[in-house]
Amino acid sequence: MNILLKNGRLIDPVSGRDETVDIHIVNGRIDKLGHNITASGSTQSIDLKGKIVAPGFFDMHVHLREPGFEHKETILTGCTSAAAGGFTAVACMPNTKPAIDDESVIKFIHERAKIALNGLVDVYPIGAVTLGRKGEHLAPLAELASAGAVAFTDDGDPVHDAEIMRRALEYSSMFKKAVIQHAQDLPLTKGGVMNEGFNSTTLGLPGMPSVAEDLMVARDIQLAKYTNAQYHVAHLSTAGCVELVRDAKKNGLHVTCEVTPHHFTLTDDAVRTYDTNTKMNPPLRSRDDVEAMKEGLRDGTIDAIATDHAPHSFDEKQVEFQQAPFGIVGLETAIGLAITELFEKNILSLFQLIEKFSTNPRRILHLHEIKIQEGESANFTLFDPSVEWKVDVQKFKSKSKNSPFGGYVLRGKAVGIINNGQAYWN
């Protein structure tokens, strides 16, 4: 690799830099960083005028489906989708088959990730909290942490038993790992397929009340306080939860959270089409909830933007709404939705947006921060915040195409990524 990035606007929340620079990258490392750098004859020069150079984006909530559900996605296709979407790293959820509740599964994922695109996209497995994600017995958390699990979760299902959640928080704190909760009170949401409210009533679909999420988060925050452990709320979706996390932070608790682009963009009005690509868990909520997501992002209550990329095959989604699986793909629309809904509408600056896509996810998972200075490894996301494009799901690199955003016109798109001595260009 011998690349010269010319005239890019470098925005780096770690160092606080926001300036137009040239970056010369040789063999995967930053050789020179400055102004008016000249290229030799063998150097590939790329003009990035008007484009942003950011520390590599990290999606901390992705379902790669392998092992067990390769008809939906594989580590290779998921990493390709991540690269196309502008992500240099992802953390993969444990609802695979078998679940990530054994060190052998973590080793398998690491091995597959090394050969997917020659290791261009870093893959960090998240271990299950309970064996088989059944919520009955703790998984071997020490073994999983030693094998490389960066956090613990039963995502797809909540850790519903309070005693098991308490023990998970206590043990995870020994390894300085977060417990990530899919916050859902199961009895309150049994049979539900969308947000409970006016639309669920008029559509005749069973509802999932927002209080079911609020109750679980409220309980867990009390457990996090009692155990003095690190707790993270996955795909937060209700105004009540935003307030609960805001109060927890004010009280000095180690509580963080993430939001998905679909939860700060769409309301449950989208379900009125009966499009199964609007079915996800947690469900699309009310307009008040969407506004609360944006305010939580603005004031720093919400730490990270994560996609909850959940691929499903075409046939699985082409059924009645109540029978369809929950989830949508999101890696390739995340930057566009964030620029369109947050930056263009003055909710977040580009600096703040990059924090939530890059800096904060790494901080939450206790990973090394990206240092943009001479001699360091080059790990960059390059994106154009002004380009306008129309979403065509058939052009997605993901193996699955289940997105409600097909046909949307968005502003902002990834230009490419550089990581581990390699580059991927859109």
DOLUM-385417 format. One record per residue (C-alpha): residue in three letters; y negated, x, z negated. Coordinates in steps of 0.001 Angstrom, whole numbers. Layout:
BEGIN
{node "ALA", {Y, X, Z}};
...
This chain:
BEGIN
{node "MET", {0, 0, 0}};
{node "ASN", {-3410, 1302, 1057}};
{node "ILE", {-5918, -1560, 992}};
{node "LEU", {-9692, -1644, 669}};
{node "LEU", {-11117, -4966, -516}};
{node "LYS", {-14738, -5060, 624}};
{node "ASN", {-17631, -7173, -686}};
{node "GLY", {-15610, -9433, -2978}};
{node "ARG", {-17219, -11083, -5983}};
{node "LEU", {-15261, -9767, -8952}};
{node "ILE", {-15198, -12156, -11914}};
{node "ASP", {-13302, -10737, -14886}};
{node "PRO", {-13448, -12628, -18211}};
{node "VAL", {-11838, -9713, -20088}};
{node "SER", {-14598, -7212, -19296}};
{node "GLY", {-17306, -9821, -18661}};
{node "ARG", {-17984, -8447, -15161}};
{node "ASP", {-19412, -10659, -12433}};
{node "GLU", {-20566, -8563, -9499}};
{node "THR", {-19924, -7791, -5858}};
{node "VAL", {-17717, -4701, -5546}};
{node "ASP", {-15324, -2795, -3315}};
{node "ILE", {-11804, -2129, -4611}};
{node "HIS", {-9540, 529, -3101}};
{node "ILE", {-5860, -11, -3920}};
{node "VAL", {-3280, 2707, -3296}};
{node "ASN", {419, 2285, -4096}};
{node "GLY", {-281, -775, -6202}};
{node "ARG", {-2957, 819, -8386}};
{node "ILE", {-6738, 644, -8381}};
{node "ASP", {-7811, 3983, -6941}};
{node "LYS", {-11562, 3317, -6732}};
{node "LEU", {-13784, 524, -7965}};
{node "GLY", {-17429, 509, -7001}};
{node "HIS", {-19892, 65, -4176}};
{node "ASN", {-19974, 1249, -562}};
{node "ILE", {-16462, 2710, -704}};
{node "THR", {-15411, 4006, 2712}};
{node "ALA", {-11928, 3665, 4139}};
{node "SER", {-9823, 6366, 5736}};
{node "GLY", {-8070, 5802, 9029}};
{node "SER", {-4842, 4631, 7374}};
{node "THR", {-6549, 2145, 5060}};
{node "GLN", {-6362, -1582, 5710}};
{node "SER", {-9875, -2908, 5152}};
{node "ILE", {-10349, -6581, 4272}};
{node "ASP", {-13799, -8166, 4080}};
{node "LEU", {-13967, -10634, 1202}};
{node "LYS", {-17610, -11621, 1515}};
{node "GLY", {-18101, -15029, -83}};
{node "LYS", {-14710, -14871, -1779}};
{node "ILE", {-13691, -14351, -5401}};
{node "VAL", {-11569, -11526, -6773}};
{node "ALA", {-10055, -12572, -10103}};
{node "PRO", {-7390, -11222, -12464}};
{node "GLY", {-4079, -12688, -11324}};
{node "PHE", {-3670, -16395, -12097}};
{node "PHE", {-798, -17336, -14399}};
{node "ASP", {790, -20794, -14456}};
{node "MET", {2392, -21102, -17868}};
{node "HIS", {4235, -24360, -17098}};
{node "VAL", {6510, -24326, -14029}};
{node "HIS", {9950, -25756, -13329}};
{node "LEU", {11819, -23381, -11025}};
{node "ARG", {14992, -25512, -11320}};
{node "GLU", {17368, -22560, -10929}};
{node "PRO", {20060, -22402, -12217}};
{node "GLY", {21576, -25825, -11666}};
{node "PHE", {19160, -27781, -9505}};
{node "GLU", {18739, -25575, -6444}};
{node "HIS", {18443, -28623, -4174}};
{node "LYS", {14995, -29178, -5731}};
{node "GLU", {13704, -25601, -5955}};
{node "THR", {14939, -22042, -6327}};
{node "ILE", {13367, -19014, -7927}};
{node "LEU", {12647, -17710, -4408}};
{node "THR", {10994, -20894, -3113}};
{node "GLY", {9158, -21424, -6394}};
{node "CYS", {7764, -17890, -6330}};
{node "THR", {6747, -18343, -2695}};
{node "SER", {4962, -21566, -3606}};
{node "ALA", {3244, -19758, -6492}};
{node "ALA", {2085, -16954, -4209}};
{node "ALA", {749, -19436, -1665}};
{node "GLY", {-1081, -21247, -4452}};
{node "GLY", {-2698, -18067, -5742}};
{node "PHE", {-522, -17313, -8782}};
{node "THR", {746, -13819, -9537}};
{node "ALA", {2828, -15000, -12498}};
{node "VAL", {4588, -18116, -13768}};
{node "ALA", {6423, -19098, -16939}};
{node "CYS", {9506, -21189, -16220}};
{node "MET", {10731, -24076, -18345}};
{node "PRO", {14256, -24266, -19794}};
{node "ASN", {15394, -27661, -18459}};
{node "THR", {17849, -25967, -16133}};
{node "LYS", {21648, -26323, -16071}};
{node "PRO", {22675, -24507, -18147}};
{node "ALA", {19519, -24637, -20231}};
{node "ILE", {17748, -21405, -21131}};
{node "ASP", {19414, -21338, -24538}};
{node "ASP", {21384, -18118, -24053}};
{node "GLU", {20350, -14563, -23217}};
{node "SER", {22622, -14562, -20161}};
{node "VAL", {20454, -17235, -18516}};
{node "ILE", {17308, -15212, -19169}};
{node "LYS", {18961, -12146, -17642}};
{node "PHE", {19978, -14216, -14611}};
{node "ILE", {16400, -15441, -14104}};
{node "HIS", {14992, -11921, -14455}};
{node "GLU", {17463, -10589, -11889}};
{node "ARG", {16732, -13365, -9397}};
{node "ALA", {12980, -12938, -9870}};
{node "LYS", {13182, -9212, -9092}};
{node "ILE", {14598, -9912, -5624}};
{node "ALA", {12466, -12995, -4869}};
{node "LEU", {9691, -11650, -2608}};
{node "ASN", {10654, -8212, -3959}};
{node "GLY", {9230, -9125, -7349}};
{node "LEU", {5768, -10052, -6074}};
{node "VAL", {5398, -12907, -8595}};
{node "ASP", {6158, -12150, -12245}};
{node "VAL", {8498, -14716, -13820}};
{node "TYR", {8550, -15203, -17603}};
{node "PRO", {11336, -17445, -18941}};
{node "ILE", {10628, -19797, -21836}};
{node "GLY", {13621, -20375, -24086}};
{node "ALA", {14878, -23709, -25354}};
{node "VAL", {14150, -24673, -28959}};
{node "THR", {17519, -26402, -29400}};
{node "LEU", {20973, -25852, -27951}};
{node "GLY", {21247, -27645, -24624}};
{node "ARG", {17804, -29111, -25338}};
{node "LYS", {19657, -31868, -27204}};
{node "GLY", {17388, -31731, -30247}};
{node "GLU", {20270, -31316, -32704}};
{node "HIS", {20685, -27611, -33516}};
{node "LEU", {18325, -24684, -33132}};
{node "ALA", {19012, -22328, -30241}};
{node "PRO", {19424, -18613, -31092}};
{node "LEU", {15690, -17948, -31069}};
{node "ALA", {15965, -14297, -32114}};
{node "GLU", {18434, -13603, -29309}};
{node "LEU", {16235, -15369, -26775}};
{node "ALA", {13122, -13518, -27912}};
{node "SER", {14954, -10192, -27714}};
{node "ALA", {16126, -11029, -24174}};
{node "GLY", {12570, -11741, -23028}};
{node "ALA", {11715, -15362, -23787}};
{node "VAL", {7929, -15577, -24116}};
{node "ALA", {7877, -18898, -26007}};
{node "PHE", {10145, -21782, -26977}};
{node "THR", {10190, -25412, -25832}};
{node "ASP", {12527, -28289, -25031}};
{node "ASP", {10099, -29414, -22327}};
{node "GLY", {11208, -32497, -20488}};
{node "ASP", {12084, -33801, -23942}};
{node "PRO", {10264, -33502, -27258}};
{node "VAL", {11555, -31787, -30361}};
{node "HIS", {11725, -35149, -32085}};
{node "ASP", {13317, -34218, -35413}};
{node "ALA", {10600, -33068, -37823}};
{node "GLU", {12963, -30803, -39796}};
{node "ILE", {14117, -29018, -36633}};
{node "MET", {10508, -28649, -35511}};
{node "ARG", {9594, -27174, -38880}};
{node "ARG", {12403, -24616, -38668}};
{node "ALA", {11500, -23761, -35074}};
{node "LEU", {7915, -23064, -36091}};
{node "GLU", {9019, -20935, -39029}};
{node "TYR", {11450, -18831, -37007}};
{node "SER", {9193, -18485, -33952}};
{node "SER", {6409, -17093, -36119}};
{node "MET", {8713, -14204, -37042}};
{node "PHE", {8712, -13170, -33376}};
{node "LYS", {5045, -14025, -32723}};
{node "LYS", {5993, -16719, -30220}};
{node "ALA", {4513, -20162, -29662}};
{node "VAL", {6480, -23380, -29895}};
{node "ILE", {5430, -25550, -26971}};
{node "GLN", {5815, -29281, -27465}};
{node "HIS", {6348, -32022, -24918}};
{node "ALA", {4584, -34550, -27142}};
{node "GLN", {6277, -37928, -26896}};
{node "ASP", {7509, -40351, -29536}};
{node "LEU", {10751, -41530, -27913}};
{node "PRO", {11200, -44957, -29537}};
{node "LEU", {7641, -45919, -28597}};
{node "THR", {8167, -44925, -24958}};
{node "LYS", {11770, -46072, -24411}};
{node "GLY", {12115, -47389, -20872}};
{node "GLY", {8473, -46668, -20053}};
{node "VAL", {7522, -45418, -16599}};
{node "MET", {3689, -45386, -16655}};
{node "ASN", {699, -45591, -18986}};
{node "GLU", {653, -48739, -21101}};
{node "GLY", {-2422, -50816, -20330}};
{node "PHE", {-3963, -53233, -17867}};
{node "ASN", {-2282, -51689, -14840}};
{node "SER", {1213, -51634, -16347}};
{node "THR", {815, -55312, -17248}};
{node "THR", {-386, -56390, -13793}};
{node "LEU", {2223, -54256, -12012}};
{node "GLY", {5043, -55477, -14236}};
{node "LEU", {6116, -51956, -15157}};
{node "PRO", {7172, -50854, -18675}};
{node "GLY", {4428, -48882, -20377}};
{node "MET", {4204, -45649, -22354}};
{node "PRO", {1373, -46007, -24893}};
{node "SER", {-1013, -43118, -25467}};
{node "VAL", {-405, -43374, -29214}};
{node "ALA", {3141, -42069, -28617}};
{node "GLU", {1622, -38734, -27626}};
{node "ASP", {-1005, -38823, -30356}};
{node "LEU", {1534, -39426, -33124}};
{node "MET", {3715, -36489, -32117}};
{node "VAL", {777, -34098, -31880}};
{node "ALA", {-611, -35288, -35222}};
{node "ARG", {2757, -34681, -36886}};
{node "ASP", {3179, -31273, -35302}};
{node "ILE", {-287, -30107, -36280}};
{node "GLN", {576, -30881, -39892}};
{node "LEU", {3800, -28890, -39509}};
{node "ALA", {1900, -26004, -37900}};
{node "LYS", {-509, -26043, -40834}};
{node "TYR", {2352, -26107, -43345}};
{node "THR", {4235, -23239, -41665}};
{node "ASN", {1169, -21260, -40558}};
{node "ALA", {2783, -20981, -37119}};
{node "GLN", {1569, -21023, -33512}};
{node "TYR", {1792, -24421, -31824}};
{node "HIS", {942, -25310, -28225}};
{node "VAL", {676, -28773, -26687}};
{node "ALA", {2038, -28951, -23138}};
{node "HIS", {413, -31154, -20469}};
{node "LEU", {-1948, -32906, -22896}};
{node "SER", {-3087, -36273, -21479}};
{node "THR", {-4825, -38482, -24060}};
{node "ALA", {-8316, -38594, -25507}};
{node "GLY", {-6755, -38888, -28955}};
{node "CYS", {-4867, -35616, -28530}};
{node "VAL", {-7985, -33808, -27379}};
{node "GLU", {-9668, -34856, -30604}};
{node "LEU", {-6657, -33843, -32700}};
{node "VAL", {-6575, -30356, -31152}};
{node "ARG", {-10352, -30034, -31477}};
{node "ASP", {-10144, -30770, -35203}};
{node "ALA", {-7194, -28394, -35648}};
{node "LYS", {-9165, -25569, -34061}};
{node "LYS", {-12164, -26318, -36279}};
{node "ASN", {-9851, -26028, -39270}};
{node "GLY", {-8693, -22588, -38158}};
{node "LEU", {-5144, -23538, -37157}};
{node "HIS", {-3310, -21590, -34457}};
{node "VAL", {-3160, -24593, -32107}};
{node "THR", {-3683, -24421, -28338}};
{node "CYS", {-3137, -26755, -25413}};
{node "GLU", {-3054, -27068, -21642}};
{node "VAL", {-3920, -29768, -19108}};
{node "THR", {-2622, -30332, -15586}};
{node "PRO", {-4801, -30893, -12514}};
{node "HIS", {-3334, -34368, -12023}};
{node "HIS", {-4340, -35379, -15530}};
{node "PHE", {-7975, -34383, -15008}};
{node "THR", {-8067, -35888, -11506}};
{node "LEU", {-6086, -39144, -11295}};
{node "THR", {-5985, -42295, -13398}};
{node "ASP", {-3230, -44886, -13661}};
{node "ASP", {-5013, -46803, -10903}};
{node "ALA", {-3111, -44488, -8533}};
{node "VAL", {148, -46137, -9616}};
{node "ARG", {-976, -49426, -8073}};
{node "THR", {465, -48156, -4774}};
{node "TYR", {3931, -47927, -6380}};
{node "ASP", {4096, -44423, -4900}};
{node "THR", {6766, -42633, -6922}};
{node "ASN", {4756, -39432, -6532}};
{node "THR", {2353, -40915, -9076}};
{node "LYS", {5155, -41079, -11646}};
{node "MET", {5066, -38228, -14145}};
{node "ASN", {5585, -37663, -17854}};
{node "PRO", {3178, -37815, -19594}};
{node "PRO", {1942, -40544, -17264}};
{node "LEU", {-1405, -40795, -15561}};
{node "ARG", {-3769, -42278, -18120}};
{node "SER", {-7032, -44247, -18209}};
{node "ARG", {-10466, -43226, -16962}};
{node "ASP", {-11537, -42557, -20567}};
{node "ASP", {-8603, -40165, -20977}};
{node "VAL", {-9489, -38319, -17758}};
{node "GLU", {-13085, -37906, -18934}};
{node "ALA", {-11793, -36619, -22272}};
{node "MET", {-9742, -33990, -20409}};
{node "LYS", {-12872, -32796, -18631}};
{node "GLU", {-14902, -32692, -21832}};
{node "GLY", {-12098, -30813, -23578}};
{node "LEU", {-12114, -28253, -20790}};
{node "ARG", {-15886, -27989, -20934}};
{node "ASP", {-16149, -27388, -24682}};
{node "GLY", {-13141, -25062, -24893}};
{node "THR", {-10794, -27393, -26770}};
{node "ILE", {-8364, -27204, -23846}};
{node "ASP", {-7382, -23573, -23391}};
{node "ALA", {-5462, -23496, -20128}};
{node "ILE", {-4842, -25221, -16822}};
{node "ALA", {-1137, -25422, -15962}};
{node "THR", {516, -27360, -13157}};
{node "ASP", {3776, -28669, -14681}};
{node "HIS", {5152, -27970, -11193}};
{node "ALA", {8197, -30293, -11143}};
{node "PRO", {9977, -30363, -7769}};
{node "HIS", {12246, -33247, -6776}};
{node "SER", {13977, -33791, -3451}};
{node "PHE", {12780, -36422, -983}};
{node "ASP", {15804, -38646, -1583}};
{node "GLU", {15345, -38590, -5352}};
{node "LYS", {11805, -39930, -5054}};
{node "GLN", {12595, -42478, -2303}};
{node "VAL", {13819, -45142, -4720}};
{node "GLU", {12329, -47971, -6776}};
{node "PHE", {9539, -46793, -9071}};
{node "GLN", {11518, -47395, -12249}};
{node "GLN", {14493, -45392, -10934}};
{node "ALA", {12542, -42381, -9650}};
{node "PRO", {12419, -39131, -11662}};
{node "PHE", {9204, -38047, -13360}};
{node "GLY", {7207, -35174, -11899}};
{node "ILE", {5260, -33699, -8996}};
{node "VAL", {4793, -30278, -7418}};
{node "GLY", {1474, -28631, -8176}};
{node "LEU", {1340, -24901, -7509}};
{node "GLU", {-261, -25150, -4072}};
{node "THR", {-2973, -27699, -4911}};
{node "ALA", {-4050, -26423, -8348}};
{node "ILE", {-6944, -24201, -7269}};
{node "GLY", {-8266, -26804, -4834}};
{node "LEU", {-8184, -29576, -7425}};
{node "ALA", {-9801, -27373, -10070}};
{node "ILE", {-12626, -26277, -7762}};
{node "THR", {-13146, -29826, -6472}};
{node "GLU", {-12967, -31678, -9794}};
{node "LEU", {-14269, -29083, -12241}};
{node "PHE", {-16438, -26464, -10539}};
{node "GLU", {-18065, -28681, -7908}};
{node "LYS", {-18830, -31307, -10551}};
{node "ASN", {-20312, -28744, -12979}};
{node "ILE", {-17615, -29164, -15607}};
{node "LEU", {-16638, -25471, -15558}};
{node "SER", {-18217, -22332, -14169}};
{node "LEU", {-16051, -20022, -12082}};
{node "PHE", {-15955, -17674, -15085}};
{node "GLN", {-14565, -20441, -17312}};
{node "LEU", {-12161, -21641, -14650}};
{node "ILE", {-10692, -18142, -14290}};
{node "GLU", {-10323, -17901, -18067}};
{node "LYS", {-8196, -21043, -18090}};
{node "PHE", {-6092, -19975, -15109}};
{node "SER", {-5613, -16317, -16054}};
{node "THR", {-6914, -14900, -19322}};
{node "ASN", {-6039, -17682, -21765}};
{node "PRO", {-2419, -18332, -20674}};
{node "ARG", {-1643, -14645, -21168}};
{node "ARG", {-3343, -14683, -24557}};
{node "ILE", {-1375, -17738, -25693}};
{node "LEU", {1925, -16089, -24707}};
{node "HIS", {928, -12677, -26159}};
{node "LEU", {1205, -10897, -22810}};
{node "HIS", {-793, -7823, -21851}};
{node "GLU", {-4222, -8667, -20489}};
{node "ILE", {-5036, -7546, -16967}};
{node "LYS", {-7387, -4559, -16953}};
{node "ILE", {-9486, -4201, -13832}};
{node "GLN", {-10386, -536, -13864}};
{node "GLU", {-9457, 2630, -12015}};
{node "GLY", {-5897, 3770, -12617}};
{node "GLU", {-4622, 335, -13640}};
{node "SER", {-2117, -1762, -11708}};
{node "ALA", {-3702, -4120, -9210}};
{node "ASN", {-3042, -7738, -10191}};
{node "PHE", {-5453, -10010, -8333}};
{node "THR", {-5880, -13575, -7189}};
{node "LEU", {-8245, -13881, -4243}};
{node "PHE", {-9715, -17289, -3461}};
{node "ASP", {-12461, -18922, -1442}};
{node "PRO", {-14349, -21513, -3530}};
{node "SER", {-16188, -22987, -552}};
{node "VAL", {-13505, -23500, 2089}};
{node "GLU", {-12617, -27135, 2750}};
{node "TRP", {-9046, -28068, 3629}};
{node "LYS", {-6784, -31086, 3944}};
{node "VAL", {-3562, -31189, 1953}};
{node "ASP", {-491, -31340, 4204}};
{node "VAL", {2591, -31508, 1987}};
{node "GLN", {4867, -30593, 4892}};
{node "LYS", {3239, -27148, 4932}};
{node "PHE", {4028, -26498, 1274}};
{node "LYS", {6159, -23426, 616}};
{node "SER", {7910, -25272, -2179}};
{node "LYS", {11346, -26647, -1346}};
{node "SER", {10119, -30081, -2472}};
{node "LYS", {7090, -32018, -1241}};
{node "ASN", {6626, -34610, -4007}};
{node "SER", {2851, -34659, -4362}};
{node "PRO", {425, -37589, -4614}};
{node "PHE", {-2310, -35457, -3029}};
{node "GLY", {-1117, -35511, 574}};
{node "GLY", {-4118, -36202, 2829}};
{node "TYR", {-6670, -35263, 146}};
{node "VAL", {-9587, -33138, 1303}};
{node "LEU", {-10181, -30400, -1255}};
{node "ARG", {-12610, -27538, -1640}};
{node "GLY", {-11356, -24135, -2730}};
{node "LYS", {-8157, -22375, -1721}};
{node "ALA", {-6255, -19180, -2420}};
{node "VAL", {-6767, -16415, 139}};
{node "GLY", {-3945, -14274, -1217}};
{node "ILE", {-2565, -12353, -4160}};
{node "ILE", {-1907, -8696, -4924}};
{node "ASN", {657, -7727, -7558}};
{node "ASN", {3402, -5187, -8185}};
{node "GLY", {2386, -3059, -5209}};
{node "GLN", {2558, -5923, -2739}};
{node "ALA", {235, -8421, -1105}};
{node "TYR", {648, -12000, 73}};
{node "TRP", {-1935, -13510, 2407}};
{node "ASN", {-2546, -17121, 3366}};
